[in-house]
Amino acid sequence: MSEQTLRAALKLDVVVIGAGQAGLSAAHHLRKLGLEPEKDFLVVDQAPQPGGAWQYRWPSLTLSTVNRVHDLPGLAFGEFAGGDDSVRASVAVPHYFAAYETHFDLRVLRPTTVKVVCDRGERLRVETDRALFSVRGIINATGTWERPYIPKYPGAATFKGQTLHTRDFRTAGDFVGRHVLIVGGGISAVQLLDQISQVTRTTWVTRTPPRWRDGPFDEDAGRRAVAMVEERVRAGLPPRPVVSVTGLPVTPAIEAMRKRGTLDRQSMFSEITPTGVRWPDGRALDVDVILWCTGFRSALDHLAPLQIWEESGGITMTGRLATQVAKDPRLHLVGYGPSASTIGANRAGAAAARELTTFLNLAE
Ligand SMILES: Cc1cc2nc3c(=O)[nH]c(=O)nc-3n(C[C@H](O)[C@H](O)[C@H](O)COP(=O)(O)OP(=O)(O)OC[C@H]3O[C@@H](n4cnc5c(N)ncnc54)[C@H](O)[C@@H]3O)c2cc1C
């Protein structure tokens, strides 16, 4: 698309915001439904390269340490993974997404950041840092990476050590010689605890005792977990991560951590001090680093003018897979709530493309 075209407000039927797993799946299905990229719909993404948030994941997250990256529709991941599980996810997945975009000629416009979306009656106005779009519908697939979540604790501003979030983590070697407090009970917390505890002193803190899951995770349990999150968003409640329902798998790495004593978890502190943390009973601990592995929230700030939120902080979702926003049916959220996984994003992209094109009378 030429820079000249981009300077004028461009009329399209649909814009897909975000080219991660969810956005690419939606774009693929829009094409299959007969919509043409750059004419009927456009995918925009703020990242410099293909790969969604995978391009930013820490180097030690490899294809053997991710849960599983599901194939995007129509092109298998296998050959891009190179048959080698030790390859970095931040390399293999972007490589795959780039090939996917080319293979299906999806023509993602990047880097392009959507700043704000406003209601203009029949149409929606999508303001980006490069161009202005006037569209009839939106598939929003902006993920969570842009919104790391750190809970508020008294005294946080007084802490003299280093405060980090999962998304800042690069390598355990950065922490050698320092006492690291790791906060959070999810998979990322446990994986980083494993790596950091092998090179330096760690303390692990979680709000509730971690729920361990013995044995492989069967599909029924997966479906039940997704259904619980789906129920929440259909009721307009803020989603919870799917893994919070599924529990943590006991892998050989976890067994080894148990033997090393690394998994002796402490309850949550109530206060942060200049040198560490303090518990309600007055017990204190000095640490050099607080690493918050406390997850992410959906990156939806650009949708604020559409006033789609409920008082609970959630968004009431409807449609076959709960991708459609009840308060504004022109808007679908994919990779949100029950579809916040690679397989969920695939399915949500398909459902959103079909329902939105039907709603807008666009399907061939
Ligand atoms: C550490 C980690 C490991 C994970 N491992 C697994 C796993 O093994 N298996 C699994 O199924 N799931 C895993 N997940 C979850 C999974 O990565 C996501 O649910 C999935 O990839 C869905 O991606 P997405 O398209 O919703 O978001 P993303 O991949 O985050 O893509 C969102 C895209 O939107 C763009 N964007 C954001 N805001 C804007 C804006 N305002 N304007 C324009 N573009 C914007 C971003 O640049 C990005 O490219 C993991 C998550 C994390 C954090």
The ligand as an ORCA input file, in Angstrom:
! r2SCAN-3c Opt
* xyz 0 1
  C       5.262    -16.659     27.792
  C       4.041    -17.167     27.110
  C       4.020    -18.468     26.620
  C       2.881    -18.958     25.987
  N       2.887    -20.246     25.544
  C       1.796    -20.721     24.912
  C       1.768    -22.049     24.412
  O       2.715    -22.796     24.535
  N       0.644    -22.490     23.767
  C      -0.456    -21.666     23.600
  O      -1.453    -22.107     22.993
  N      -0.450    -20.419     24.061
  C       0.629    -19.920     24.715
  N       0.620    -18.634     25.195
  C      -0.538    -17.780     24.902
  C      -0.458    -17.437     23.409
  O       0.797    -16.907     23.114
  C      -1.511    -16.467     22.932
  O      -2.742    -16.723     23.546
  C      -1.691    -16.641     21.439
  O      -0.448    -16.576     20.788
  C      -2.692    -15.673     20.854
  O      -2.056    -14.613     20.277
  P      -2.796    -13.291     19.911
  O      -2.885    -13.201     18.429
  O      -4.051    -13.138     20.669
  O      -1.808    -12.186     20.506
  P      -0.326    -11.729     20.153
  O       0.550    -12.794     19.676
  O       0.098    -10.927     21.331
  O      -0.551    -10.739     18.930
  C      -1.130     -9.476     19.114
  C      -0.618     -8.568     18.035
  O      -1.335     -7.339     18.124
  C      -0.431     -6.269     17.905
  N      -0.976     -5.093     18.565
  C      -1.191     -4.918     19.890
  N      -1.735     -3.696     20.101
  C      -1.847     -3.103     18.892
  C      -2.327     -1.816     18.452
  N      -2.841     -0.903     19.303
  N      -2.259     -1.529     17.126
  C      -1.762     -2.428     16.246
  N      -1.302     -3.659     16.610
  C      -1.352     -3.980     17.912
  C       0.881     -6.725     18.480
  O       1.967     -6.069     17.851
  C       0.862     -8.245     18.175
  O       1.550     -8.555     16.990
  C       1.746    -18.128     25.826
  C       1.767    -16.814     26.306
  C       2.895    -16.340     26.962
  C       2.894    -14.916     27.488
*
